[in-house]
């Protein structure tokens, strides 16, 4: 069976007959081209359909990718917002921590000052004096914090806490030692005649050589005279035991108390004796009342301190007392 072959040089002529008197249009088409044209059209349709399907598929994939990207972007945006919120929160907490560190540092300084005050109060030697400002005012413009500021703040806060750890440990040891020293010091002060024997601290006649108020001649005054009013309380200058009470021509009504370390105190010219021989008294106990009995020109207390049998100036002992009880020393006419 033979295949029919369209000759390449064969042509077909097409006539177009318009209406009216218009000329006839004639088209001459090669037979081969006429046969191939439907195939070409089919191929073009197939290609166009394929491209459309590919484009549609690609657009679907693109929409999916866009949707996925949008979802991922929203998730990242949410996470970033959370992280930014967390960062701001951490920044705030770090700032608060830094303030707490400074506050703890101030408290440590206050404890150092307290230690200094305690030592000063009981007369212990000082190591250093911590200065502290009582100004609590704050203010200034707001400046947004930067990364370098945060890093610097974290570093400074770490340094403060590291130093505070060592300082608090050292302070704890020092306070423990200071407490022991203070207790010993207070115990020593209690058995030493450091307590002012009267409410008045106005000295009218000092220890040592003076002009006698009765004879007008130079003589030795074995104690100090403290001005006061008749009936004012007289206090024991230290813990001790009352070893003698009574009345003598020159002393008037008197009380004698012995203390630790070979010390004795004497209280003359009392208007009233309250303590009794053999009593155990504590520092500050009332043992009598101010008067002007015996060799006296007016109401006052003659106060003596005797150490190992020798009269000594009472003022150095009274100056050892807790601060706030120092004498307001004034020189007036002797009273006896």
C-alpha positions, 0 to 999 in steps of 0.5 A: 500500500502506497502512502499519499504524499502531498507535493511540496510545489502544489498550491491552492488558490482561495477566492474571496468574493465581497458584496457589491462591486468590490474586487475579488480577493485571491489567496494562493497557499502552498498545499504543504503549508495548508496540510501542516497548519492544523498540526502547528495549531494543535501544537501551539494549543498543546504548548499553550495548555502546557504553559498554562498548566505549568503557570497555574501550578507555579502560581499555586506553589508560589501562593503556598510559599507566600502563605508559609512565608507570611505565617513564618514572618508572623511567628518570627515577628511575635518571637521578636516582640517577645524577645524584645519584651524579655530584653526590656524586662531583663534590662529593668531587672538588671537596673533594679538589681544594680540599685539593690546592689547600691542599696546594699552597699549603702547599708554596709556603709551604715553598718560600718558607721554603726561600728564606728559609732559603737567604738566611739561610744565605748571609747574603742580605737577607730580604724576609719570613719565612713561618710554617708549622705542623707540626701534622698532626692533624685531627678534628671532627664530620661535617656534611652539605655544603650547596649554599652550601658547595659554591659557596663551596668552588668559589669559594675553590678557584678563587681559591686556584688563580688566586693560586697561578698568579701566586705560583708564577710569582713564586716561580720568578723569585725562586728563580732570582734567589736561586740566582744570588745564593746562588752568587755569595755562596758563591763570595764566601765561598769566597775570603773568610776566613770558614771557622773555621781550627780545630774549636774556636771558643773565642777566648782573646785578641782583636784589638787592644790587650791586656796582653802575657802575657809582659811584662805591658805594653799592646801591640797584638795583630794577630790572635785566639788560638783555643784548641785541643789540640796536633795539632788540624787547622788549616784554610785559611780561604778559597781561595787560594795558599800564599805563605810557610811557615817558622819564626820566633822569635815566630811559631813554625811558620807558614803565610801564604796570599793570597786574592782582594780583597787579603786575606791570612791568617796561621797561627802557632805550628803544631806541624806545617806540612802545606802547601807554598809555592806550593800552591793550597788550597781553603777547609777544606783542612788546612794544619797542626796546632795547637802552641805553637811560638814566642812562646806560653804553650800550644797555640793558633792565632794567626790573622790577616787582613791587608787590603791590607797592614793587619792587621784584626780577623778576627771580622767575616769569621768571622761572615760564615760560613754559619750554624751556624759562629758563634763561641762566644766566651769570654775567657780568659787570652791565650796569645801 
